[in-house]
Amino acid sequence: MTERPEAIVFDYGGVFTIPDSLQPEFEMYERALGLPAGALLQALGSGPAWEAVSVGAIGEEEYWRQVAGEWEGRLPPAFRRFRHGTLPFETINGEMVELAKRLYGQVRLGLLSNATISLREHLERLGWPARLFDVIGISAEIGRRKPDAAAYRWVAEQLAVPMERILFVDDKARNVEAARAAGMRALLFTTPVELAKALREMSLQV
């Protein structure tokens, strides 16, 4: 049986949200712009402007000007809402919310997300993140983003739990590998069912 952690830190997007839920809308935009499938989401969620806005080095409006300014006038007004990033508009993974509720009180819980400054307001509107998580780290607020080791050290310090006693869960392999390199235990997220199975092997009741 695997040793029980003292804390679990989760990624937000792709773990508590379902990114594919936006795919039909973005495919429509890409057809209108003559872009290949996936190009628009990649442009919004990677590259120098995204990296800068997600550590608070530039604001959301400057990020939007750099990344999507050329497309904005050619697409429906609804497209502009993504200037805050896509996370607030992805469908919530209800199974993961229920899993986190079952974990609450058994271990300390944290959230560590690469996101723009607006994610805080979105999480506050949802309500349940503040009730479940002892620490919420948003990269644009803390000035550190995964896979930077400083991001993992920050959340460990806030939780007051040694790195080796923290389990980190993320849907991106590079962030999982970086967490392990920083001294945490880590799991690559695939499905709530698989995660629950792994947690039960750590003597957690989920």
Backbone as a chain_set.jsonl record, in Angstrom:
{"seq": "MTERPEAIVFDYGGVFTIPDSLQPEFEMYERALGLPAGALLQALGSGPAWEAVSVGAIGEEEYWRQVAGEWEGRLPPAFRRFRHGTLPFETINGEMVELAKRLYGQVRLGLLSNATISLREHLERLGWPARLFDVIGISAEIGRRKPDAAAYRWVAEQLAVPMERILFVDDKARNVEAARAAGMRALLFTTPVELAKALREMSLQV", "coords": {"N": [[0.851, -1.205, 0.0], [0.575, 2.216, -0.839], [2.14, 5.02, 0.715], [0.256, 7.259, 2.712], [-0.488, 10.618, 1.793], [0.086, 13.912, 3.281], [-0.987, 16.144, 2.226], [-2.77, 17.143, -0.722], [-2.272, 18.519, -3.846], [-3.894, 20.037, -6.474], [-4.027, 20.605, -10.003], [-6.039, 22.972, -11.833], [-7.431, 23.607, -14.462], [-8.378, 21.186, -16.82], [-8.38, 19.222, -14.954], [-10.283, 19.832, -12.902], [-11.888, 20.93, -14.754], [-13.324, 20.508, -18.062], [-11.674, 20.673, -20.831], [-12.281, 20.042, -23.533], [-14.866, 20.794, -23.836], [-15.086, 23.272, -24.975], [-14.388, 22.929, -27.564], [-16.176, 22.661, -29.892], [-17.05, 25.35, -30.254], [-14.638, 26.715, -30.701], [-13.766, 25.436, -32.994], [-15.6, 26.401, -34.814], [-14.858, 29.119, -34.874], [-12.271, 28.831, -35.893], [-12.762, 27.817, -38.449], [-13.996, 30.044, -39.574], [-11.87, 31.795, -39.661], [-10.111, 30.51, -41.257], [-8.198, 28.843, -40.166], [-6.156, 26.043, -39.112], [-7.454, 23.14, -37.354], [-7.428, 23.424, -33.846], [-5.54, 25.428, -33.76], [-6.258, 27.984, -32.803], [-6.876, 27.725, -30.045], [-4.372, 26.882, -29.195], [-2.851, 29.158, -29.745], [-3.965, 30.968, -27.923], [-3.365, 29.778, -25.493], [-0.624, 29.336, -25.181], [2.845, 30.274, -25.722], [4.783, 33.419, -25.797], [3.171, 35.692, -24.955], [1.057, 34.51, -23.484], [2.541, 33.232, -21.48], [3.593, 35.472, -20.213], [1.279, 36.916, -19.295], [0.28, 35.041, -17.565], [1.946, 35.071, -15.4], [1.574, 37.502, -14.408], [3.047, 39.513, -15.594], [2.239, 41.046, -17.731], [-0.88, 42.732, -18.439], [-4.299, 41.533, -18.88], [-5.583, 42.772, -21.069], [-3.44, 43.646, -22.656], [-2.265, 41.196, -23.226], [-4.365, 40.12, -24.756], [-4.355, 41.9, -26.916], [-1.875, 41.3, -28.084], [-2.151, 38.598, -28.757], [-4.701, 38.021, -29.946], [-5.736, 40.223, -31.221], [-5.801, 40.704, -34.011], [-7.776, 38.996, -34.873], [-10.117, 39.598, -33.62], [-12.027, 41.453, -34.695], [-13.086, 39.988, -36.725], [-14.628, 38.005, -35.807], [-17.473, 36.715, -33.868], [-18.868, 38.805, -31.213], [-18.842, 37.331, -28.829], [-16.45, 35.994, -28.742], [-14.603, 37.655, -27.524], [-14.704, 37.295, -24.808], [-12.785, 35.51, -24.042], [-10.512, 36.858, -23.453], [-9.8, 36.779, -20.848], [-8.692, 34.347, -20.606], [-9.339, 30.817, -21.122], [-10.239, 29.164, -19.076], [-12.399, 29.995, -17.247], [-14.622, 29.352, -18.749], [-14.787, 26.736, -19.38], [-16.391, 23.558, -19.061], [-17.332, 22.398, -15.854], [-15.904, 19.636, -14.191], [-17.841, 17.574, -12.688], [-17.55, 15.132, -11.333], [-14.984, 15.284, -10.315], [-15.209, 17.387, -8.538], [-16.889, 16.23, -6.631], [-15.191, 14.194, -5.761], [-13.162, 15.698, -4.535], [-14.649, 16.784, -2.47], [-15.077, 14.507, -0.95], [-12.507, 14.035, -0.113], [-12.016, 16.162, 1.522], [-11.108, 17.208, 4.704], [-9.758, 14.874, 5.268], [-7.152, 15.149, 4.34], [-4.925, 17.969, 3.849], [-5.804, 20.318, 1.327], [-4.904, 21.669, -1.819], [-4.789, 24.056, -4.544], [-3.278, 24.654, -7.616], [-2.728, 26.648, -10.233], [-1.918, 27.52, -13.574], [-2.756, 30.496, -14.731], [-4.679, 33.44, -15.69], [-5.12, 36.603, -13.972], [-7.842, 36.886, -13.58], [-8.936, 34.466, -12.876], [-9.277, 34.134, -10.149], [-11.592, 35.615, -9.43], [-13.5, 34.14, -10.819], [-13.36, 31.629, -9.499], [-14.256, 32.425, -7.006], [-16.888, 33.055, -7.585], [-17.861, 30.524, -8.169], [-17.797, 29.291, -5.673], [-17.481, 26.678, -4.275], [-14.625, 26.104, -4.476], [-13.276, 27.753, -2.551], [-14.323, 26.722, -0.218], [-13.325, 24.146, -0.154], [-10.527, 24.088, -0.602], [-7.497, 24.585, 1.091], [-5.43, 26.205, 0.28], [-5.105, 28.324, -2.486], [-3.423, 28.734, -5.351], [-2.74, 30.935, -7.864], [-1.116, 31.454, -10.831], [-0.699, 34.023, -11.99], [-1.083, 35.67, -9.839], [0.81, 34.874, -7.929], [3.167, 35.064, -9.266], [4.652, 32.979, -10.251], [4.905, 30.082, -12.247], [3.875, 26.796, -13.138], [6.002, 24.758, -15.137], [7.901, 25.684, -13.232], [10.03, 25.228, -10.509], [9.759, 26.883, -8.333], [7.059, 27.464, -8.108], [5.946, 25.118, -7.074], [7.287, 24.99, -4.647], [6.236, 27.262, -3.449], [3.491, 26.603, -2.996], [3.785, 24.479, -1.24], [4.961, 25.749, 0.958], [2.876, 27.454, 1.694], [0.953, 25.612, 2.464], [2.245, 24.526, 4.577], [3.45, 22.018, 4.655], [5.808, 19.418, 4.228], [7.61, 19.0, 1.154], [7.908, 16.32, 0.276], [5.762, 15.092, 1.421], [3.576, 15.762, 0.033], [1.128, 15.172, -2.434], [0.909, 15.68, -5.837], [-1.296, 16.531, -8.46], [-1.9, 16.579, -11.86], [-2.897, 17.273, -15.25], [-1.0, 17.491, -17.205], [1.93, 16.111, -18.421], [4.496, 17.291, -18.262], [4.283, 19.022, -16.09], [3.802, 17.277, -14.013], [6.173, 15.789, -14.012], [7.954, 17.833, -13.333], [7.085, 18.451, -10.764], [7.783, 16.125, -9.401], [10.555, 16.29, -9.7], [10.987, 18.483, -8.113], [10.57, 17.441, -5.643], [8.127, 16.48, -4.787], [5.564, 13.927, -4.525], [3.768, 12.661, -7.331], [1.011, 12.492, -9.624], [-0.182, 11.716, -12.865], [-3.056, 13.026, -14.142], [-5.84, 11.339, -15.45], [-8.546, 10.227, -15.484], [-11.369, 10.751, -13.244], [-12.096, 8.303, -12.07], [-9.788, 6.66, -12.263], [-8.024, 8.207, -10.753], [-9.277, 8.153, -8.224], [-9.007, 5.439, -7.637], [-6.202, 5.253, -7.346], [-5.884, 6.899, -5.115], [-7.263, 5.511, -3.152], [-5.534, 3.428, -2.774], [-3.698, 4.692, -1.276], [-4.751, 4.753, 1.209], [-6.837, 6.555, 1.471], [-10.181, 7.661, 1.804], [-12.208, 7.537, -0.69]], "CA": [[0.0, 0.0, 0.0], [1.349, 3.445, -0.944], [2.038, 5.872, 1.897], [-0.774, 8.305, 2.664], [0.068, 11.976, 1.826], [-0.493, 14.867, 4.224], [-1.698, 17.146, 1.432], [-2.891, 16.906, -2.163], [-2.373, 19.755, -4.623], [-4.46, 19.772, -7.785], [-4.194, 21.566, -11.076], [-7.458, 23.287, -12.028], [-7.86, 23.326, -15.827], [-8.079, 19.839, -17.282], [-8.637, 18.313, -13.838], [-11.623, 20.204, -12.448], [-12.661, 21.369, -15.914], [-13.263, 19.654, -19.252], [-11.295, 21.588, -21.92], [-12.925, 19.688, -24.802], [-16.203, 21.375, -23.91], [-15.013, 24.478, -25.807], [-13.902, 22.576, -28.888], [-17.081, 23.023, -31.0], [-17.053, 26.796, -30.472], [-13.365, 27.128, -31.297], [-13.726, 24.928, -34.369], [-16.369, 27.358, -35.607], [-14.011, 30.294, -35.057], [-11.144, 28.478, -36.765], [-13.27, 27.745, -39.829], [-14.236, 31.422, -40.027], [-10.571, 32.438, -39.862], [-9.286, 29.711, -42.146], [-7.091, 28.281, -39.391], [-6.275, 24.599, -38.873], [-8.069, 22.751, -36.075], [-6.566, 23.515, -32.673], [-4.586, 26.548, -33.836], [-6.694, 29.138, -32.016], [-6.669, 27.409, -28.634], [-2.936, 26.858, -28.952], [-2.386, 30.539, -29.733], [-4.421, 31.624, -26.698], [-2.876, 29.121, -24.282], [0.816, 29.078, -25.172], [3.614, 31.343, -26.335], [5.296, 34.472, -24.907], [2.129, 36.535, -24.337], [0.384, 33.714, -22.463], [3.466, 33.039, -20.361], [3.714, 36.748, -19.505], [0.047, 37.248, -18.569], [0.03, 34.044, -16.528], [2.744, 35.375, -14.2], [1.272, 38.882, -14.036], [4.02, 40.441, -16.176], [1.421, 41.955, -18.535], [-2.292, 42.623, -18.124], [-5.104, 40.742, -19.799], [-5.859, 43.501, -22.301], [-2.225, 43.599, -23.473], [-2.207, 39.811, -23.704], [-5.352, 39.954, -25.817], [-3.893, 42.662, -28.078], [-0.772, 40.588, -28.715], [-2.498, 37.26, -29.239], [-5.957, 37.865, -30.691], [-6.212, 41.495, -31.76], [-6.05, 40.625, -35.452], [-8.946, 38.16, -35.152], [-11.305, 40.017, -32.872], [-13.018, 42.092, -35.542], [-13.593, 39.05, -37.726], [-15.36, 36.942, -35.106], [-18.589, 37.215, -33.062], [-18.472, 39.464, -29.959], [-18.63, 36.355, -27.745], [-15.045, 35.582, -28.736], [-13.796, 38.546, -26.691], [-14.688, 36.898, -23.396], [-11.604, 34.691, -23.778], [-9.374, 37.699, -23.061], [-9.469, 36.377, -19.482], [-8.313, 32.946, -20.649], [-10.46, 29.917, -21.397], [-10.646, 28.37, -17.912], [-13.723, 30.286, -16.678], [-15.707, 28.972, -19.651], [-14.774, 25.29, -19.567], [-17.37, 22.843, -18.247], [-16.808, 21.836, -14.612], [-15.926, 18.181, -14.05], [-18.567, 17.343, -11.442], [-17.001, 13.973, -10.626], [-13.805, 15.714, -9.562], [-15.674, 18.197, -7.406], [-17.368, 15.291, -5.622], [-14.021, 13.52, -5.203], [-12.52, 16.642, -3.625], [-15.493, 16.883, -1.277], [-14.832, 13.317, -0.131], [-11.16, 14.167, 0.457], [-12.006, 17.271, 2.474], [-11.02, 16.786, 6.101], [-8.816, 13.761, 5.407], [-5.826, 15.728, 4.095], [-4.99, 19.366, 3.403], [-6.006, 20.379, -0.116], [-4.443, 22.888, -2.473], [-5.022, 24.225, -5.97], [-2.165, 25.393, -8.22], [-3.157, 26.779, -11.621], [-1.372, 28.527, -14.479], [-3.959, 31.205, -15.18], [-4.659, 34.894, -15.587], [-5.565, 37.158, -12.699], [-9.299, 36.802, -13.477], [-9.415, 33.171, -12.382], [-9.688, 34.282, -8.746], [-12.996, 36.038, -9.389], [-14.304, 33.004, -11.277], [-13.416, 30.64, -8.427], [-15.108, 32.968, -5.943], [-18.282, 32.908, -8.023], [-18.233, 29.107, -8.043], [-18.067, 29.043, -4.254], [-16.919, 25.467, -3.68], [-13.169, 26.048, -4.287], [-12.877, 28.372, -1.289], [-14.736, 25.856, 0.879], [-12.602, 22.877, -0.162], [-9.073, 24.18, -0.679], [-6.807, 25.381, 2.109], [-4.569, 27.148, -0.435], [-5.355, 28.451, -3.919], [-2.333, 29.46, -5.987], [-2.957, 31.302, -9.264], [0.223, 31.88, -11.245], [-0.637, 35.464, -12.218], [-1.041, 36.324, -8.529], [2.018, 34.539, -7.164], [4.338, 35.367, -10.086], [5.373, 31.741, -10.552], [4.031, 29.176, -12.981], [4.381, 25.451, -13.428], [6.725, 23.797, -14.289], [8.942, 26.297, -12.407], [10.077, 24.616, -9.172], [9.326, 27.875, -7.343], [5.601, 27.359, -7.937], [5.689, 23.987, -6.17], [7.77, 25.373, -3.309], [5.301, 28.244, -2.907], [2.284, 25.964, -2.467], [4.19, 23.68, -0.077], [5.145, 26.685, 2.075], [1.547, 27.925, 2.117], [0.286, 24.494, 3.131], [3.067, 24.146, 5.724], [3.644, 20.57, 4.557], [7.036, 19.133, 3.482], [7.399, 18.641, -0.249], [7.804, 14.882, 0.086], [4.497, 14.633, 1.978], [2.513, 16.31, -0.818], [0.82, 14.527, -3.705], [0.518, 16.667, -6.84], [-2.102, 15.927, -9.525], [-1.995, 17.496, -13.005], [-3.161, 16.557, -16.498], [0.117, 17.691, -18.126], [3.076, 15.309, -17.995], [5.65, 18.123, -17.917], [4.085, 19.565, -14.744], [3.962, 16.138, -13.1], [7.613, 15.496, -13.93], [8.593, 18.927, -12.608], [6.726, 18.303, -9.357], [8.634, 15.058, -8.871], [11.919, 16.82, -9.628], [11.023, 19.43, -6.994], [10.517, 16.691, -4.391], [6.777, 16.01, -4.471], [4.984, 12.783, -5.224], [2.895, 13.245, -8.347], [0.237, 11.604, -10.486], [-0.744, 12.286, -14.079], [-4.509, 12.86, -14.132], [-6.504, 10.842, -16.663], [-9.982, 10.26, -15.208], [-11.675, 10.696, -11.81], [-12.121, 6.906, -11.621], [-8.406, 6.209, -12.08], [-7.451, 8.943, -9.634], [-9.868, 7.61, -6.995], [-8.372, 4.142, -7.404], [-4.853, 5.51, -6.819], [-5.996, 7.478, -3.779], [-7.659, 4.445, -2.217], [-4.31, 2.671, -2.485], [-2.977, 5.497, -0.289], [-5.577, 4.705, 2.417], [-7.791, 7.655, 1.512], [-11.543, 7.187, 1.605], [-12.853, 8.234, -1.785]], "C": [[0.881, 1.248, 0.0], [1.09, 4.33, 0.268], [1.024, 6.996, 1.689], [-0.116, 9.694, 2.704], [-0.577, 12.817, 2.925], [-1.306, 15.93, 3.497], [-1.748, 16.697, -0.023], [-3.083, 18.257, -2.831], [-2.821, 19.396, -6.032], [-4.215, 20.933, -8.744], [-5.692, 21.867, -11.185], [-7.918, 22.915, -13.435], [-7.425, 21.95, -16.302], [-8.217, 18.788, -16.203], [-10.048, 18.587, -13.304], [-12.475, 20.788, -13.577], [-12.453, 20.396, -17.071], [-12.95, 20.549, -20.451], [-12.0, 21.309, -23.24], [-14.307, 20.311, -24.941], [-16.238, 22.633, -24.78], [-14.688, 24.17, -27.265], [-14.866, 22.95, -30.015], [-17.08, 24.522, -31.304], [-15.763, 27.242, -31.155], [-13.205, 26.59, -32.717], [-14.504, 25.858, -35.308], [-15.543, 28.605, -35.899], [-12.868, 30.0, -36.027], [-11.571, 28.35, -38.218], [-13.472, 29.147, -40.394], [-12.932, 32.137, -40.36], [-9.68, 31.695, -40.843], [-8.072, 29.118, -41.465], [-7.254, 26.771, -39.241], [-6.865, 24.308, -37.502], [-7.046, 22.81, -34.952], [-5.656, 24.72, -32.651], [-4.963, 27.698, -32.911], [-6.491, 28.9, -30.522], [-5.185, 27.393, -28.291], [-2.381, 28.274, -28.865], [-2.757, 31.249, -28.432], [-3.748, 31.062, -25.453], [-1.419, 28.761, -24.266], [1.533, 30.257, -25.83], [3.967, 32.458, -25.365], [4.223, 35.316, -24.225], [1.396, 35.785, -23.236], [1.284, 33.525, -21.245], [3.595, 34.318, -19.541], [2.47, 37.073, -18.69], [-0.178, 36.273, -17.418], [1.005, 34.134, -15.358], [2.556, 36.838, -13.79], [2.227, 39.902, -14.613], [3.351, 41.435, -17.126], [-0.037, 41.749, -18.137], [-3.048, 41.841, -19.183], [-5.393, 41.464, -21.114], [-4.644, 43.509, -23.218], [-2.018, 42.2, -24.041], [-3.136, 39.63, -24.895], [-4.919, 40.702, -27.082], [-2.814, 41.894, -28.831], [-1.217, 39.299, -29.397], [-3.668, 37.262, -30.22], [-6.478, 39.139, -31.32], [-6.579, 41.428, -33.225], [-7.319, 39.857, -35.792], [-10.24, 38.742, -34.61], [-12.39, 40.602, -33.77], [-13.646, 41.181, -36.569], [-14.437, 37.943, -37.105], [-16.494, 37.535, -34.281], [-18.104, 37.86, -31.76], [-18.195, 38.493, -28.815], [-17.185, 35.909, -27.652], [-14.22, 36.4, -27.746], [-13.749, 38.1, -25.232], [-13.445, 36.078, -23.056], [-10.36, 35.526, -23.494], [-8.934, 37.401, -21.632], [-8.897, 34.956, -19.44], [-9.55, 32.079, -20.822], [-11.011, 29.227, -20.152], [-12.026, 28.711, -17.361], [-14.884, 29.786, -17.522], [-15.713, 27.477, -19.964], [-15.782, 24.632, -18.616], [-16.7, 22.244, -17.009], [-16.946, 20.319, -14.628], [-16.548, 17.85, -12.688], [-18.04, 16.162, -10.649], [-15.792, 14.362, -9.794], [-14.181, 16.585, -8.373], [-16.141, 17.275, -6.287], [-16.203, 14.541, -4.974], [-13.322, 14.421, -4.192], [-13.329, 16.807, -2.343], [-15.273, 15.685, -0.356], [-13.453, 13.358, 0.527], [-11.103, 15.216, 1.575], [-12.048, 16.742, 3.91], [-10.087, 15.614, 6.328], [-7.366, 14.228, 5.265], [-6.014, 17.206, 3.784], [-5.054, 19.372, 1.881], [-5.543, 21.722, -0.666], [-4.771, 22.871, -3.953], [-3.869, 25.071, -6.511], [-2.4, 25.448, -9.719], [-2.356, 27.839, -12.355], [-2.548, 29.248, -15.114], [-3.776, 32.703, -15.05], [-5.253, 35.325, -14.241], [-7.069, 36.988, -12.489], [-9.798, 35.471, -12.94], [-9.891, 33.272, -10.937], [-11.166, 34.638, -8.648], [-13.919, 34.896, -9.81], [-14.455, 31.963, -10.181], [-14.297, 31.12, -7.277], [-16.582, 32.859, -6.32], [-18.75, 31.466, -7.887], [-18.561, 28.744, -6.6], [-17.34, 27.855, -3.675], [-15.396, 25.458, -3.577], [-12.709, 26.633, -2.947], [-13.24, 27.502, -0.094], [-13.845, 24.609, 0.983], [-11.091, 23.026, -0.019], [-8.502, 25.101, 0.389], [-5.963, 26.476, 1.466], [-4.969, 27.133, -1.907], [-4.261, 29.322, -4.507], [-2.628, 29.677, -7.463], [-1.676, 31.96, -9.756], [0.339, 33.388, -11.445], [-0.594, 36.256, -10.918], [0.302, 36.099, -7.829], [3.303, 34.789, -7.953], [5.206, 34.169, -10.403], [4.411, 30.807, -11.259], [4.701, 27.824, -13.148], [4.922, 25.446, -14.857], [7.887, 24.379, -13.486], [8.892, 25.692, -11.001], [9.598, 25.576, -8.091], [7.822, 27.829, -7.105], [5.255, 26.244, -6.966], [6.152, 24.314, -4.751], [6.8, 26.351, -2.656], [4.101, 27.548, -2.275], [2.616, 25.103, -1.259], [4.355, 24.576, 1.154], [3.803, 27.176, 2.604], [0.777, 26.851, 2.867], [0.983, 24.106, 4.43], [3.214, 22.627, 5.816], [4.937, 20.33, 3.779], [6.73, 18.643, 2.071], [7.139, 17.15, -0.42], [6.51, 14.296, 0.642], [3.29, 15.151, 1.198], [2.371, 15.464, -2.072], [0.308, 15.598, -4.654], [-0.181, 15.959, -7.988], [-2.309, 16.94, -10.644], [-2.259, 16.668, -14.261], [-2.041, 16.712, -17.524], [1.369, 16.991, -17.591], [4.259, 16.174, -17.566], [5.517, 18.711, -16.507], [4.225, 18.483, -13.681], [5.439, 15.82, -12.912], [8.346, 16.572, -13.14], [8.294, 18.853, -11.112], [7.591, 17.228, -8.695], [10.074, 15.544, -8.713], [12.077, 17.787, -8.459], [10.906, 18.737, -5.643], [9.147, 16.201, -3.983], [6.528, 14.624, -5.065], [3.992, 13.361, -6.227], [2.222, 12.162, -9.176], [-0.231, 12.366, -11.713], [-2.243, 11.989, -14.091], [-5.009, 12.368, -15.483], [-8.018, 10.929, -16.494], [-10.205, 10.275, -13.702], [-11.651, 9.272, -11.269], [-10.71, 6.395, -11.344], [-7.746, 6.922, -10.91], [-7.98, 8.396, -8.306], [-9.242, 6.269, -6.639], [-6.992, 4.317, -6.795], [-4.91, 6.054, -5.398], [-6.414, 6.439, -2.74], [-6.454, 3.579, -1.853], [-3.418, 3.397, -1.497], [-3.775, 5.62, 1.018], [-6.486, 5.905, 2.571], [-9.166, 7.139, 1.142], [-12.233, 8.037, 0.549], [-13.759, 7.273, -2.558]], "O": [[1.84, 1.322, 0.768], [-0.026, 4.386, 0.784], [0.955, 7.599, 0.618], [0.734, 9.935, 3.562], [-1.646, 12.48, 3.433], [-2.204, 16.542, 4.077], [-0.876, 15.964, -0.491], [-3.945, 19.042, -2.435], [-2.21, 18.561, -6.699], [-4.2, 22.095, -8.34], [-6.518, 21.102, -10.686], [-8.721, 21.994, -13.589], [-6.252, 21.589, -16.202], [-8.178, 17.592, -16.492], [-10.894, 17.693, -13.26], [-13.648, 21.103, -13.374], [-11.535, 19.576, -17.06], [-13.866, 21.13, -21.033], [-12.288, 22.24, -23.993], [-14.861, 20.352, -26.039], [-17.3, 23.018, -25.268], [-14.713, 25.067, -28.108], [-14.423, 23.51, -31.018], [-17.104, 24.923, -32.468], [-15.795, 28.052, -32.081], [-12.57, 27.233, -33.552], [-14.108, 26.069, -36.454], [-15.524, 29.093, -37.029], [-12.541, 30.825, -36.88], [-10.827, 28.733, -39.121], [-13.156, 29.405, -41.556], [-12.899, 32.99, -41.246], [-8.617, 32.188, -41.219], [-7.037, 28.911, -42.096], [-8.379, 26.271, -39.243], [-6.784, 25.137, -36.595], [-5.931, 22.307, -35.09], [-5.052, 25.012, -31.619], [-4.091, 28.318, -32.302], [-5.991, 29.775, -29.815], [-4.788, 27.84, -27.215], [-1.54, 28.563, -28.014], [-1.972, 32.033, -27.899], [-3.574, 31.776, -24.466], [-0.992, 27.963, -23.431], [0.897, 31.129, -26.422], [3.502, 32.451, -24.225], [4.348, 35.627, -23.04], [1.136, 36.346, -22.171], [0.829, 33.646, -20.108], [3.695, 34.263, -18.315], [2.576, 37.461, -17.527], [-0.765, 36.644, -16.401], [0.902, 33.349, -14.415], [3.28, 37.35, -12.937], [2.23, 41.052, -14.174], [3.847, 42.547, -17.305], [-0.39, 40.716, -17.568], [-2.51, 41.525, -20.244], [-5.441, 40.828, -22.167], [-4.793, 43.391, -24.434], [-1.641, 42.044, -25.202], [-2.751, 39.06, -25.916], [-5.096, 40.199, -28.192], [-2.826, 41.838, -30.06], [-0.728, 38.949, -30.471], [-3.618, 36.562, -31.231], [-7.563, 39.137, -31.901], [-7.567, 42.032, -33.644], [-7.882, 40.036, -36.871], [-11.327, 38.414, -35.085], [-13.564, 40.268, -33.61], [-14.627, 41.549, -37.216], [-14.905, 37.047, -37.806], [-16.49, 38.736, -34.013], [-17.04, 37.499, -31.256], [-17.399, 38.796, -27.926], [-16.738, 35.488, -26.585], [-13.244, 35.896, -27.188], [-12.841, 38.49, -24.498], [-13.092, 35.966, -21.882], [-9.273, 34.977, -23.313], [-7.813, 37.734, -21.248], [-8.646, 34.422, -18.36], [-10.676, 32.556, -20.683], [-12.146, 28.749, -20.172], [-12.777, 27.794, -17.03], [-16.025, 29.795, -17.059], [-16.554, 27.006, -20.731], [-15.99, 25.105, -17.499], [-15.625, 21.651, -17.107], [-17.979, 19.785, -15.03], [-15.86, 17.847, -11.667], [-18.077, 16.18, -9.419], [-15.592, 13.839, -8.698], [-13.541, 16.523, -7.323], [-15.825, 17.509, -5.121], [-16.226, 14.281, -3.771], [-12.932, 13.966, -3.116], [-12.763, 16.953, -1.259], [-15.281, 15.826, 0.867], [-13.255, 12.784, 1.598], [-10.246, 15.155, 2.457], [-12.909, 15.94, 4.272], [-9.661, 15.375, 7.458], [-6.476, 13.763, 5.976], [-7.125, 17.648, 3.491], [-4.436, 18.535, 1.223], [-5.762, 22.77, -0.058], [-5.0, 21.814, -4.543], [-3.524, 26.096, -5.923], [-2.289, 24.434, -10.407], [-2.134, 28.931, -11.83], [-3.258, 28.677, -15.942], [-2.85, 33.18, -14.394], [-5.805, 34.52, -13.492], [-7.53, 36.949, -11.348], [-10.97, 35.356, -12.581], [-10.818, 32.564, -10.544], [-11.905, 34.032, -7.872], [-14.988, 34.707, -9.231], [-15.556, 31.462, -9.952], [-14.998, 30.326, -6.65], [-17.427, 32.6, -5.463], [-19.901, 31.213, -7.531], [-19.49, 27.98, -6.339], [-16.64, 27.998, -2.673], [-14.884, 24.841, -2.643], [-11.843, 26.059, -2.287], [-12.554, 27.53, 0.928], [-13.636, 24.082, 2.076], [-10.441, 22.191, 0.611], [-8.953, 26.232, 0.57], [-5.799, 27.553, 2.039], [-5.15, 26.07, -2.501], [-4.176, 30.512, -4.2], [-2.751, 28.718, -8.225], [-1.205, 32.925, -9.154], [1.366, 33.976, -11.105], [-0.12, 37.392, -10.899], [0.857, 37.013, -7.219], [4.398, 34.735, -7.392], [6.367, 34.322, -10.782], [3.232, 30.746, -10.912], [5.92, 27.722, -13.282], [4.329, 26.093, -15.721], [8.783, 23.632, -13.092], [7.831, 25.65, -10.379], [9.091, 25.146, -7.055], [7.364, 28.128, -6.002], [4.369, 26.403, -6.126], [5.491, 23.957, -3.775], [6.566, 26.283, -1.449], [3.727, 27.863, -1.145], [1.805, 25.005, -0.337], [3.941, 24.211, 2.255], [3.614, 27.301, 3.814], [0.031, 27.151, 3.799], [0.394, 23.442, 5.283], [3.116, 22.035, 6.891], [5.151, 20.979, 2.755], [5.73, 17.965, 1.831], [6.249, 16.757, -1.174], [6.187, 13.139, 0.373], [2.144, 15.008, 1.626], [3.362, 15.085, -2.696], [-0.618, 16.338, -4.322], [0.276, 14.911, -8.444], [-2.83, 18.031, -10.411], [-1.887, 15.496, -14.325], [-2.116, 16.128, -18.606], [1.807, 17.239, -16.468], [4.955, 15.833, -16.61], [6.517, 18.88, -15.808], [4.711, 18.744, -12.581], [5.9, 15.608, -11.791], [9.253, 16.267, -12.367], [9.157, 19.158, -10.288], [8.069, 17.403, -7.574], [10.731, 15.248, -7.715], [13.158, 17.903, -7.882], [11.117, 19.366, -4.606], [9.008, 15.567, -2.938], [7.212, 14.21, -6.001], [3.435, 14.435, -5.997], [2.769, 11.082, -9.399], [-0.63, 13.527, -11.616], [-2.648, 10.827, -14.054], [-4.648, 12.91, -16.528], [-8.696, 11.615, -17.259], [-9.326, 9.855, -12.949], [-11.231, 9.05, -10.134], [-10.464, 5.77, -10.313], [-6.99, 6.309, -10.156], [-7.208, 8.199, -7.367], [-8.977, 5.997, -5.468], [-6.638, 3.622, -5.843], [-4.072, 5.705, -4.567], [-5.971, 6.483, -1.593], [-6.374, 3.059, -0.741], [-2.493, 2.807, -0.938], [-3.496, 6.496, 1.836], [-6.872, 6.244, 3.689], [-9.302, 6.281, 0.271], [-12.769, 9.106, 0.84], [-14.399, 7.675, -3.53]]}, "num_chains": 1, "name": "protein.A"}
